[in-house]
Amino acid sequence: METMKLSTLVLTVSPDLYELLRKEELESEVIVPDIRLLNREDLSEIIEQAIKHHHRPPYH
């Protein structure tokens, strides 16, 4: 297992998604078992979790 910034993971697996994420999401630390085994679907799940983690509900 390895810890890395989401930005590094996105740039490695699917760089076209980089511009879709906010800075705070890109700066997230994520744990990946083996980066060589990740595919775009795996990356989408990791990104989804990062977005949920950093989501700010309006008016709260």
VEXKE-221807 format. One record per residue (C-alpha): x, y, z. Coordinates in steps of 0.001 Angstrom, whole numbers, plus 500000, padded with zeros to 6 digits. Example, Ala and Ser with C-alpha at 12.3 -4.5 7.8 and 13.67 -1.06 7.14 Angstrom:
<sites>
512300495500507800 513670498940507140 
</sites>
This chain:
<sites>
500000500000500000 501112503476499208 499941506978500155 500018509695497509 498291512890496518 495255512477494341 496849514828491809 499749512410491317 497401509476490945 495203511290488410 498183512446486359 499538508897486309 496356506985485497 494159509441483607 495563512962483134 492511514160481210 490550514214484485 492986516582486224 491265519816485163 487904518583486464 488996518560490099 489324521402492581 492624522162494286 491489520786497642 490516517498496016 493799517258494124 495700517851497370 493893514946499088 496035512099500337 494792508740499110 495898505195499850 496326502886496883 497234499210497049 499272499089493828 499150501913491307 500081499529488489 496825497615488994 494503500653488953 492327501368485955 490096504305485062 487092502793486877 489121502414490080 490306505988489727 486720507187489273 485752505568492579 488698507200494365 487817510587492866 484187510154493896 485232509536497493 487515512586497488 484709514789496173 482306513472498820 484908514082501518 485443517706500464 481822518511499637 480554521651501352 476783521696501684 475269525120500949 474081527283503848 475792525236506568 
</sites>
